[in-house]
């Protein structure tokens, strides 16, 4: 007689904020799927909806609160997790019907709340999950979180109060996860943390055995080992510590993607001091020149804050001159926004909103011009491109060069590419460029 399986509860997920939150969501869903739960793509089909919140900026908090409200309105059974879990009383006061509120990366608490809200019927046949876990990104790229928390105390940031101090993962555990992801089809590993350069400091770079050899819990060792797995390895959130210089030769060798995501935030020494960040911008310029001498194709992306309290026109002019000299490949900018609990809120001389807007526009115009010039210099070259999407109707495709991270950087738009598949890494002849994107055609084998 055929076995009739019980119908497992279905879980919906709304994941907000940065890639680190996305990894948390993937881990939660992986554990729930291994417990037998199914996933629901919409509110209507879910027995419980998880909302993984972001609390970095007040605008992000507002977006999180709107998402919670929408989930309650559409479904009614909601569990809140993530960075805003620190403000559980406020969330419960605004949404008294939420089933549970947990903090960032509190996986066991979230899973326990789901078990209580939607108990799983016992069945050995339901506890199935892919070995690589469940993913919220396309199959061909994966975020790889190497640590939690941060030891910095930047005056504009509340991440340490949300996620705590640095807690590094064991290198063998990271490499085991990466190996499984590559075996499951990942072609690009995006290494993330709050401070990738600080990886392993809290555990004194303790080595672990991996495939018969010792690997230190250190960014350089980890990057080298990840590069041996055969996928692109892209480093995000890298502070320019001295040992970053040791990673650039790995890029020149082709082991690591020639790309550094470094959140400089500003260049003016007085603003950097107010931000409680290192103020050695001149030395950084020299190091950037050194990195380019070793690896000419290295792409450097960064983010900057304009309108920080006390930022004068002279400070902003200093930043603009610095950017002109640095010639960064990718730049994002934010207008300073007070965040509840951040020390910067109490600094004197706030910058008027109109001035913030004007400076933001000037910075973006400058960086767009630099980007356009750097991309124009790639016309006529042949670059490796990873394919993200295929347009079967037009025969075109969209991908990214090694200088482009998914969702935050530019794209490469291809013609005559209908024969390709998502995740392919191919040679592309670059035919044209604009301020942000490249245009080209696959090179025949």
ZAKOLMAR-695049 format. One line per 5 residues: their letters; for each residue x, y, z of C-alpha. Coordinates in nm, 2 decimals. Each point is the difference from the previous one (the first is absolute). Example, Ala and Ser with C-alpha at 12.3 -4.5 7.8 and 13.67 -1.06 7.14 Angstrom:
<recs>
as> 1.23/-0.45/0.78 ~ 0.14/0.34/-0.07
</recs>
This chain:
<recs>
xxxxx> 0.00/0.00/0.00 ~ 0.13/0.35/-0.09 ~ 0.13/0.22/0.27 ~ -0.20/0.32/0.03 ~ 0.23/0.28/0.10
xxxxx> -0.13/0.28/0.23 ~ -0.01/0.34/-0.14 ~ 0.29/0.21/0.15 ~ -0.05/0.36/0.10 ~ 0.11/0.27/-0.25
xxxxx> 0.23/0.29/0.09 ~ 0.02/0.33/-0.17 ~ 0.30/0.23/0.02 ~ 0.06/0.37/-0.05 ~ 0.37/0.08/0.02
xxxxx> 0.11/0.36/0.02 ~ 0.33/0.18/0.02 ~ 0.35/-0.10/-0.09 ~ 0.14/-0.33/-0.13 ~ 0.09/-0.10/0.36
xxxxx> -0.37/0.00/0.08 ~ -0.05/-0.20/-0.32 ~ 0.24/-0.27/0.13 ~ -0.18/-0.01/0.33 ~ -0.33/-0.05/-0.18
xxxxx> 0.16/-0.29/-0.20 ~ 0.12/-0.17/0.31 ~ -0.34/0.03/0.17 ~ -0.18/-0.14/-0.31 ~ 0.26/-0.28/-0.03
xxxxx> -0.06/-0.11/0.36 ~ -0.38/0.02/-0.04 ~ 0.01/-0.19/-0.33 ~ 0.21/-0.27/0.17 ~ -0.27/-0.02/0.26
xxxxx> -0.25/-0.07/-0.27 ~ -0.16/0.34/-0.05 ~ -0.09/0.11/-0.35 ~ 0.05/0.35/-0.14 ~ -0.28/0.23/-0.12
xxxxx> 0.06/0.26/-0.27 ~ -0.29/0.22/0.11 ~ -0.19/0.10/0.32 ~ -0.31/-0.19/-0.09 ~ 0.16/-0.34/0.01
xxxxx> 0.21/0.04/0.31 ~ -0.08/-0.13/0.35 ~ 0.25/0.24/0.14 ~ 0.19/0.30/-0.15 ~ 0.35/0.09/0.12
xxxxx> 0.11/0.36/-0.04 ~ 0.38/0.04/0.02 ~ 0.04/0.37/0.08 ~ 0.27/0.26/-0.06 ~ 0.07/0.27/0.26
xxxxx> 0.31/0.18/-0.12 ~ -0.17/0.32/-0.10 ~ -0.32/0.16/0.10 ~ -0.13/-0.03/-0.35 ~ 0.09/-0.37/0.01
xxxxx> -0.19/-0.04/0.32 ~ -0.30/0.17/-0.16 ~ 0.02/-0.25/-0.29 ~ 0.01/-0.28/0.25 ~ -0.30/0.12/0.19
xxxxx> -0.19/0.04/-0.32 ~ 0.09/-0.36/-0.09 ~ -0.12/-0.13/0.33 ~ -0.32/0.19/-0.03 ~ -0.06/-0.14/-0.35
xxxxx> 0.07/-0.35/0.11 ~ -0.24/0.03/0.28 ~ -0.27/0.15/-0.22 ~ 0.05/-0.27/-0.27 ~ 0.06/-0.30/0.22
xxxxx> -0.04/0.08/0.37 ~ 0.25/-0.25/0.13 ~ 0.33/0.17/0.01 ~ 0.34/-0.06/0.17 ~ 0.25/0.29/0.00
xxxxx> 0.38/-0.06/0.01 ~ 0.31/0.19/-0.10 ~ 0.16/0.33/0.11 ~ -0.32/0.16/0.12 ~ -0.04/-0.29/0.25
xxxxx> 0.18/0.23/0.24 ~ -0.31/0.22/0.00 ~ -0.24/-0.28/0.09 ~ -0.21/0.22/0.23 ~ -0.05/0.26/-0.27
xxxxx> -0.10/-0.26/-0.25 ~ -0.24/-0.17/0.24 ~ -0.16/0.34/0.09 ~ -0.05/0.08/-0.37 ~ -0.10/-0.36/-0.10
xxxxx> -0.14/-0.18/0.30 ~ -0.10/-0.30/-0.21 ~ 0.36/-0.11/-0.10 ~ 0.06/-0.35/0.12 ~ 0.37/0.05/0.10
xxxxx> 0.29/0.24/-0.03 ~ 0.36/-0.11/-0.01 ~ 0.33/0.17/-0.06 ~ 0.26/-0.02/-0.28 ~ 0.15/-0.34/-0.08
xxxxx> -0.20/-0.17/0.28 ~ -0.07/-0.30/-0.21 ~ -0.11/-0.24/0.27 ~ -0.25/0.25/0.15 ~ -0.15/0.07/-0.34
xxxxx> -0.03/-0.37/-0.08 ~ -0.15/-0.07/0.35 ~ -0.26/0.27/-0.06 ~ -0.10/-0.16/-0.33 ~ -0.03/-0.34/0.16
xxxxx> -0.23/0.15/0.27 ~ -0.21/0.20/-0.25 ~ -0.03/-0.27/-0.26 ~ 0.09/-0.35/0.14 ~ 0.14/-0.25/-0.24
xxxxx> -0.20/-0.33/-0.03 ~ 0.25/-0.28/0.07 ~ 0.12/-0.17/-0.32 ~ 0.34/-0.13/-0.09 ~ -0.09/0.05/-0.37
xxxxx> -0.02/0.38/0.04 ~ 0.34/0.08/0.13 ~ 0.18/0.06/-0.33 ~ 0.23/0.28/-0.10 ~ 0.28/0.05/-0.25
xxxxx> 0.35/-0.05/0.15 ~ 0.10/0.36/-0.11 ~ -0.31/0.14/0.18 ~ -0.27/0.22/-0.13 ~ 0.09/0.32/-0.19
xxxxx> -0.18/0.33/-0.07 ~ 0.25/0.09/-0.28 ~ 0.03/-0.16/-0.34 ~ 0.17/-0.33/-0.01 ~ 0.32/0.13/-0.16
xxxxx> 0.11/0.25/0.28 ~ -0.01/-0.03/0.37 ~ 0.07/0.23/0.30 ~ 0.25/-0.16/0.24 ~ -0.01/0.16/0.35
xxxxx> 0.33/-0.04/0.19 ~ -0.07/0.18/0.32 ~ -0.27/0.18/0.20 ~ 0.03/0.34/0.18 ~ 0.26/0.28/0.00
xxxxx> 0.26/0.14/0.24 ~ -0.01/0.35/-0.15 ~ -0.19/0.28/0.17 ~ -0.07/0.23/-0.29 ~ -0.20/0.30/0.12
xxxxx> -0.27/-0.03/-0.26 ~ -0.05/-0.38/0.03 ~ -0.20/-0.21/0.24 ~ 0.09/-0.34/-0.14 ~ 0.20/-0.11/0.31
xxxxx> -0.30/0.06/0.22 ~ -0.21/-0.20/-0.24 ~ 0.23/-0.29/-0.08 ~ 0.27/0.02/0.27 ~ 0.37/-0.02/-0.02
xxxxx> 0.20/-0.20/-0.26 ~ -0.06/-0.38/0.01 ~ 0.19/-0.18/-0.27 ~ -0.10/-0.34/-0.14 ~ 0.26/-0.28/-0.02
xxxxx> 0.18/-0.01/-0.33 ~ -0.07/-0.37/-0.06 ~ -0.37/0.06/0.05 ~ 0.00/0.29/-0.25 ~ 0.20/-0.21/-0.25
xxxxx> -0.23/-0.29/0.04 ~ -0.31/0.21/-0.07 ~ 0.18/0.16/-0.30 ~ 0.09/-0.34/-0.14 ~ -0.36/-0.12/0.03
xxxxx> -0.12/0.32/-0.18 ~ 0.24/-0.05/-0.29 ~ -0.10/-0.36/-0.03 ~ -0.36/0.10/-0.02 ~ 0.06/0.25/-0.29
xxxxx> 0.13/0.32/0.16 ~ 0.24/0.17/-0.24 ~ 0.06/0.31/0.21 ~ 0.06/0.03/0.38 ~ -0.07/0.34/0.15
xxxxx> 0.18/0.02/0.33 ~ -0.18/0.22/0.25 ~ 0.02/0.11/0.36 ~ -0.01/0.34/0.19 ~ 0.38/0.02/-0.03
xxxxx> 0.16/-0.27/-0.22 ~ 0.35/0.12/0.06 ~ -0.04/-0.06/0.38 ~ -0.10/-0.37/-0.06 ~ 0.17/-0.22/0.26
xxxxx> 0.13/0.27/0.23 ~ -0.24/-0.11/0.28 ~ 0.12/-0.36/-0.02 ~ 0.36/0.10/-0.04 ~ 0.02/-0.13/-0.35
xxxxx> -0.02/-0.36/0.14 ~ 0.08/-0.25/-0.28 ~ -0.22/-0.29/-0.08 ~ 0.07/-0.31/-0.22 ~ -0.15/0.01/-0.34
xxxxx> 0.06/-0.28/-0.25 ~ 0.32/-0.11/0.18 ~ 0.15/0.35/0.05 ~ -0.03/0.28/0.25 ~ -0.19/0.31/-0.09
xxxxx> 0.01/0.30/0.22 ~ -0.31/0.20/0.08 ~ 0.14/0.30/-0.19 ~ -0.14/0.18/-0.31 ~ 0.31/-0.08/-0.21
xxxxx> 0.00/-0.37/0.07 ~ -0.38/-0.02/-0.04 ~ 0.01/0.19/-0.33 ~ 0.28/-0.23/-0.13 ~ -0.19/-0.32/0.09
xxxxx> -0.33/0.13/-0.14 ~ 0.18/0.09/-0.32 ~ 0.10/-0.37/-0.04 ~ -0.36/-0.11/-0.03 ~ -0.04/0.12/-0.36
xxxxx> -0.26/0.27/0.05 ~ 0.03/0.38/-0.01 ~ 0.07/0.13/0.35 ~ -0.11/0.36/0.06 ~ 0.09/0.18/0.33
xxxxx> -0.24/0.25/0.15 ~ 0.02/0.24/0.30 ~ 0.38/0.00/0.01 ~ 0.16/0.25/0.23 ~ 0.35/0.11/-0.13
xxxxx> 0.21/-0.17/0.26 ~ 0.36/-0.06/-0.09 ~ -0.05/-0.37/-0.08 ~ -0.24/0.09/-0.28 ~ 0.32/0.05/-0.20
xxxxx> 0.06/-0.37/0.03 ~ -0.33/-0.08/-0.18 ~ 0.06/0.21/-0.31 ~ 0.27/-0.24/-0.13 ~ -0.26/-0.28/0.02
xxxxx> -0.21/0.21/-0.23 ~ 0.29/0.04/-0.24 ~ 0.04/-0.38/0.00 ~ -0.37/-0.05/-0.09 ~ -0.08/-0.17/0.33
xxxxx> -0.22/0.28/0.13 ~ -0.23/0.23/-0.21 ~ 0.18/0.33/-0.05 ~ -0.25/0.20/0.20 ~ 0.00/0.17/0.34
xxxxx> -0.30/0.15/0.17 ~ 0.14/0.25/0.25 ~ -0.23/0.23/0.19 ~ 0.22/0.31/0.02 ~ -0.30/0.22/0.11
xxxxx> 0.20/0.33/-0.04 ~ 0.34/0.14/-0.07 ~ 0.02/0.32/0.21 ~ 0.21/-0.07/0.31 ~ -0.23/0.21/0.22
xxxxx> -0.31/-0.18/-0.12 ~ 0.16/-0.34/0.04 ~ 0.10/0.09/0.36 ~ -0.36/0.10/0.07 ~ -0.11/-0.33/-0.15
xxxxx> 0.25/-0.18/0.22 ~ 0.16/-0.15/-0.30 ~ 0.37/-0.02/-0.10 ~ 0.12/0.33/-0.15 ~ 0.29/-0.11/-0.22
xxxxx> -0.15/0.09/-0.34 ~ 0.33/0.10/-0.15 ~ 0.16/-0.33/0.08 ~ -0.31/-0.18/-0.15 ~ 0.05/0.18/-0.33
xxxxx> 0.36/-0.13/-0.01 ~ -0.12/-0.35/0.08 ~ -0.26/0.02/-0.28 ~ 0.28/0.09/-0.24 ~ 0.20/-0.30/0.13
xxxxx> -0.30/-0.24/-0.04 ~ -0.05/0.12/-0.36 ~ 0.37/-0.05/-0.07 ~ -0.03/-0.37/0.11 ~ -0.34/-0.06/-0.15
xxxxx> -0.09/0.26/-0.27 ~ -0.35/-0.14/-0.04 ~ -0.09/0.03/0.36 ~ -0.35/0.17/0.05 ~ -0.05/0.20/0.31
xxxxx> -0.35/0.08/0.12 ~ -0.09/0.22/0.30 ~ -0.27/0.19/0.18 ~ 0.01/0.36/0.13 ~ -0.21/0.20/0.24
xxxxx> -0.07/0.37/-0.09 ~ -0.14/0.26/0.24 ~ 0.14/-0.16/0.31 ~ -0.03/0.24/0.30 ~ 0.27/0.26/-0.01
xxxxx> 0.09/-0.07/-0.36 ~ 0.11/0.33/-0.15 ~ 0.03/0.10/-0.36 ~ 0.37/-0.04/0.04 ~ -0.04/-0.35/0.12
xxxxx> -0.23/-0.09/-0.29 ~ 0.25/0.16/-0.25 ~ 0.27/-0.21/0.16 ~ -0.21/-0.31/-0.06 ~ -0.07/0.10/-0.36
xxxxx> 0.37/0.05/-0.07 ~ 0.08/-0.33/0.17 ~ -0.25/-0.18/-0.23 ~ 0.14/0.17/-0.31 ~ 0.34/-0.14/0.10
xxxxx> -0.12/-0.34/0.12 ~ -0.19/-0.07/-0.32 ~ -0.22/-0.27/0.17 ~ -0.18/-0.23/-0.24 ~ -0.33/-0.02/0.18
xxxxx> -0.14/0.25/0.25 ~ -0.32/0.02/0.21 ~ -0.09/0.30/0.22 ~ -0.24/0.06/0.28 ~ -0.13/0.32/0.15
xxxxx> 0.06/0.00/0.37 ~ -0.31/-0.12/0.19 ~ -0.02/0.00/0.38 ~ -0.05/-0.35/0.14 ~ -0.15/-0.04/0.34
xxxxx> 0.27/-0.10/0.24 ~ 0.29/0.12/-0.21 ~ 0.26/0.23/0.16 ~ 0.01/0.22/-0.31 ~ -0.35/0.13/0.08
xxxxx> 0.15/0.21/0.28 ~ 0.27/0.16/-0.21 ~ -0.02/0.38/-0.05 ~ -0.05/0.19/-0.33 ~ -0.25/-0.22/-0.19
xxxxx> 0.01/0.06/-0.38 ~ -0.32/0.14/-0.14 ~ -0.20/-0.24/-0.22 ~ 0.03/0.22/-0.31 ~ 0.38/0.00/0.04
xxxxx> 0.00/-0.38/0.03 ~ -0.20/-0.03/-0.32 ~ 0.23/0.24/-0.19 ~ 0.32/-0.18/0.12 ~ -0.15/-0.34/-0.08
xxxxx> -0.09/0.11/-0.36 ~ 0.36/0.14/-0.05 ~ 0.16/-0.32/0.13 ~ -0.22/-0.23/-0.21 ~ 0.07/0.22/-0.31
xxxxx> 0.37/-0.03/0.06 ~ 0.00/-0.37/0.06 ~ -0.23/-0.06/-0.30 ~ 0.26/0.18/-0.23 ~ 0.28/-0.21/0.15
xxxxx> -0.20/-0.32/-0.05 ~ -0.08/0.09/-0.36 ~ 0.37/0.07/-0.08 ~ 0.12/-0.32/0.16 ~ -0.27/-0.21/-0.18
xxxxx> 0.07/0.17/-0.33 ~ 0.36/-0.12/0.03 ~ -0.12/-0.36/0.00 ~ -0.16/0.03/-0.34 ~ 0.19/-0.23/-0.24
xxxxx> 0.12/-0.23/0.28 ~ -0.11/-0.36/0.06 ~ -0.13/-0.06/0.36 ~ -0.13/-0.30/0.19 ~ -0.37/0.04/0.07
xxxxx> -0.23/-0.21/0.22 ~ -0.35/-0.03/-0.14 ~ -0.29/0.10/0.24 ~ -0.30/-0.01/-0.24 ~ -0.10/-0.10/-0.35
xxxxx> -0.25/0.18/-0.22 ~ -0.13/-0.28/-0.22 ~ -0.22/0.24/-0.21 ~ 0.28/0.24/-0.10 ~ 0.28/-0.25/0.01
xxxxx> 0.19/0.22/0.24 ~ 0.13/-0.05/0.35 ~ 0.11/0.20/0.31 ~ 0.31/-0.08/0.20 ~ 0.28/0.15/0.20
xxxxx> 0.37/0.04/-0.04 ~ 0.24/-0.07/0.29 ~ -0.03/0.38/0.08 ~ -0.37/-0.03/0.08 ~ -0.17/-0.15/0.31
xxxxx> -0.37/-0.10/-0.04 ~ -0.27/0.26/0.06 ~ 0.24/0.28/0.11 ~ 0.23/0.05/-0.30 ~ -0.04/0.02/-0.38
xxxxx> -0.09/-0.27/-0.25 ~ 0.12/-0.13/-0.34 ~ -0.27/-0.01/-0.26 ~ 0.06/-0.26/-0.28 ~ -0.14/-0.05/-0.34
xxxxx> 0.00/-0.33/-0.19 ~ 0.00/-0.19/0.33 ~ -0.31/-0.21/-0.01 ~ 0.20/-0.32/0.00 ~ 0.14/0.07/0.35
xxxxx> -0.13/-0.11/0.34 ~ -0.02/0.17/0.34 ~ 0.33/-0.05/0.18 ~ 0.22/-0.04/-0.31 ~ 0.33/0.19/0.02
xxxxx> 0.10/0.10/-0.35 ~ 0.24/0.23/-0.19 ~ -0.18/0.32/-0.13 ~ 0.13/0.26/-0.24 ~ -0.10/0.34/0.14
xxxxx> -0.15/0.22/-0.28 ~ -0.14/0.30/0.19 ~ -0.04/0.16/0.34 ~ -0.20/0.26/0.19 ~ 0.03/0.15/0.35
xxxxx> -0.07/-0.33/0.18 ~ -0.03/-0.30/-0.24 ~ 0.19/-0.17/-0.28 ~ -0.13/-0.14/-0.33 ~ 0.15/-0.29/-0.19
xxxxx> -0.03/-0.33/-0.19 ~ 0.12/-0.35/0.10 ~ 0.33/-0.10/-0.16 ~ -0.03/-0.31/-0.21 ~ 0.18/-0.30/0.15
</recs>
